[in-house]
């Protein structure tokens, strides 16, 4: 089921559908689909004594344990997941840093296919999308200042997007379709953003955040998809994407999946996240209301993998 957006204000010019093509002017009372927000979350690869190549999925709405999706092209960890609602990408990562990009069709389980390569060899990447572009940010050296992108509809190698304002890796990604934001991370101070429709360097918008660390899970949602949310350790924070506001405390991740190098995805209403080191628990929060997390389910693989990548899309 695709998520629909009923804008509160009009007009909004040049908005793009996150993770779909470019949207035109939106007028009050109209509805526009946000095809990147789907009801199926897919976790891909991870680290469990070495890189893994398995993928598993779950219905975000229902809450349950994950089921097997298929295998990725290569075993790796520290990749990032992005989506246009139909096609999911797994970019970077590796037992050693990787150029590789794999893709899956989210609505049909099965093995991944090769998409292309990033411009720089790296892992611990973060990614955002507007439904047309998948933009990959930073990563572990030597690609820690690199921003590059691909178009979802056409397989091939990535193209340079720009450079990061502050180098680092393991940032929590989120987007409202116009801005792509990268929250904290290792060696990253505060938060930075890009305008996804136009290539260019990222810009710092906050020099500090409610927590510090790398390996954050990030997502977005609420009624106008304008609330960014990120979790690191036991902390969950949120902010308003369109105003690039300061981060504020959302609540505590107290359901057993707190930790570093976690990942997650959103259907616009619920944010599901997990993959802490050695822990198979998945947590969730309702994005519109602050509060502590609850237990969602467990990873079906049961291998305690972390450094997973994750994205969401339409299950049908």
N, C-alpha and C positions, 0 to 999 in steps of 0.2 A: 504494500500500500504506500503510495507516495504521500508525502506530507505537503499540505497546502498552506500558503502564507496569505493572510488577509491583512494587508498593510493598514497601519493606524493613521498614517499621514500621507498626503499626496501633494504634488507628484514627487516621485523619487526617480531621478534620471539615471540611466545607464547602469542599473544594478545588475549584477550577474548572479546566476544560480550557483550556489556553492556545490562543489564536488560533483547534458543540458547546455545549452548554449547561452549566449548573452541575452538577458532580459531587456526589454525596452522600458519606456516610462510606465510607472505604476500609478494608477489613479485610485482614489479612495473607493472602497467597496469592491474593487476587483480582486481576483485571487490568482496567485502565481504559484506554480509548483516549485518546490525546492527539491530537485531530484536526487541530490547528494544525500539527503536524509532518508534512509530507508529503515525498514523494520528488522533487517538481518545484520548482525554484527559478525565479522569474520576476523579471527586472530590467525596470524601467519608466522611460521617459523619460531625461533626462540633459542635460548641457550639452556642445555641440560647435559653438562659434561662435554659439550661441543655443540656445534650448530645442528638444529633440527630442520626438517623440511615439511613437517605436517601442517595442515590448516584445519581449523575447526570453527563451527558457527553455532549461533543461537538466535532465537527470536527475542528481540529486545523487549517487546511488550509483555511476553508471557513469564519470563524468569524461569530458568531451568539449567540443567547441565548442557554443555556443548556437545555437538555431534561431529563426526568426522566429515570434512569437506573434500579433501583430496591432498595431493602432494604438490609442493612448489618445485620449480625447476632446479633450485639448488638449496642445500642445507646452509643456513646462516642465522645470524642473530644481529640485533641492533639495526634492523631496517625500519622503514616507516611505511604506513598504509595510507592511501588516499583513494577517492572514489568519485565517479560522476553519477552514482546511483545504480548504474548497470555494470560497469567495468571497475574492478578494484585493482590497484597497483601496489606492489611491494617493492620498494626502492632502496638500494644500497645494502648495507649490512655485510655479513660474511664471517667466517672463522678468522679471516683477515679482511681488511676493508675491501669492499666490492664495488664495481661499477654497475652491477646488474639490476635490471628492472624486469619483474615478472608480472603477468596479469591473469586475472580470473574473471569469469562471468558470475556475478554474485547470485543471480537467481537460480543457477544450475550448478550443483556440486560437481567437482571433477578436478583434474590436475591443472596446474598453471601452465601457461605458455610464455615463451620469451618475448619481451616487448622491445627492449633496446638497452642502452647503457647511459649512465649519468656522465656528466662532463668530467667528474673527478672521483677518484677512488676513495670511498669513505663508509663508515658505519656510524651508529648512534645519530642518525639523521632525524629531521622532523619535516612533516609535509602538510600543506594546505591546498585547497582546491576551490575553484569557482564553477565547477561543472564542465569547463572547457580546458583549463590548464591545471596540471598538477605541478606545484612549485615545491622544490626540495631545498631545505635550509640546512646549512652547516653540516656538522658531523665531526667525527674524530679524525684528527690530522691524517693526511695532508689537506683534506677538504673542508677545514673548519670555518672558512670565511666565504664559502661558495654558495650561491643561489643559482639553481638552474631549473628548467621546466620542460615538460612535454605536453602535447595535446592528447587527450584521452582517446580520441577517435582514430588516430593514426599511429600505428606502431613505428618506432624509430628511436634514434638517440636523442638525448636531451640537448637543449640549447641554453646558453648562458642567460640568466635573468638579471644578475647584478652581484653585489657583494654584501655581506653582513656588516652591520654597523658595529657589532661586538661579536668576536669569534667565540665559538663554543659548540657544545653538543648536548644532546639529551633534553632539548627544550620541549615544553608542552605546547602543542599547536592547536589553534582554534580560529574560526573565521565566520563572518556573516555574509560571505559572498563578495563583498567589496574589499574589506581589509582581511589580510592573513596575519595573525599574531603568533609570536613565539615567546613563551613565558619561561623565564629563568633558564636553568640548565647549568652544566658544568662550565665554569669560567665566563658565564653570561651574567651580566649585571642587570637586574630588572627585566624589562620586556621591550620588544621591538616589533615593528609592523612593516608590511608592504601593502601596496595597492595591487591586487592580483592582476587586473586587466592590463596594466601597463608595466613593462619591465623597468627595473631600476634597483638601487640599493635599498636595504632596509633602514629604518629610522628608529632610534630609541624613543619610547614614549613614557616609560617609567624607569627610574634608576634603582628602584628597590621593590621588593614584593613581600608578602606576608611570610614567606619561607625562602630558604635557599637550598639549592641542590640540583641534581641532574637526574634524568630518567623520569620525567613527569608525564602523566596521561593528560590529554586535553580534548575538549569537545565544545559544542555550542548548541544553543536551543532557546527555549522559551517561545512565547507567542509570535514574536517577530524575529526569531533566531539571532537575537542581539546580545545574549548573555554568554560570555565565554566562561568556561569552567576548567579548572586544572587541579590535579591531585599529586602530591609528592609526600612520601612518608605517611604520616597519619593526618596531614593537613589537606583540606580542600578549600580552594579559594575561587572567587568569581569577580568579574568586572563587566562593564558595558563596552562592547566592541566598538560601536559607532562613535562613541565619545572618547575612546582610548582612556578610560578612567583608571584610577588606582585600584589595585587588588584589595579585596576585603575578604574576611574569613567567612566561608560558607558553612563549615562544620568540621567534623572529625570523621576520618575513615576508621571506624572501630570494628569492622566486620571480619578482620583477619587477613585482608588482602593488602594492607598498607605496606609500603616499601618503595624501593627505588627501581627504576627501569621498568615501570609498569606502562600499560597502554589501554586505550579505551575508545568507545565510539558512542554516538548519540542518534536517536531517532527524532530529535527535536523536542522531546518531552522528558525522556529518561536518558541519563548518562550511565553507561556500564563500563567498568574498568577493573583491571586486575593484572595478574601475572607477576607478582612479587617473587623474589628468589625463594624457591622451594615451597611455595604456597599455591595451591590449586583453587583458592577461593576467588570468586568474582563478586564485586560490590556494585551497588547502584545508588543514585540519588535522583529525585525529581528536580529538574533544573529550575523550575519556576519558584520553588520554595526552598529557602535555606534550611539546613539541618544535617544531622549525622547520616552516614551511609547505612544501608541495610545489606544483608547477604542476598545475592541474586541467584547464585548456583556455583557450580564447579566446572573446571576444565575436564572434559571427558578423557583427554589423553593421560591425565594423572601423572605426568612426568616431572611436575614441578618446574617447568621451563619458565624462564624470565627473558627479558630483552625481546619480547614478542612485538610484532607490529599488528595494528588493528585498523579496520575501517568498517563502514556500514553502507548498505544499499538496499534496493528493492528486492524482496524475496520472490516476486512473481514476474 
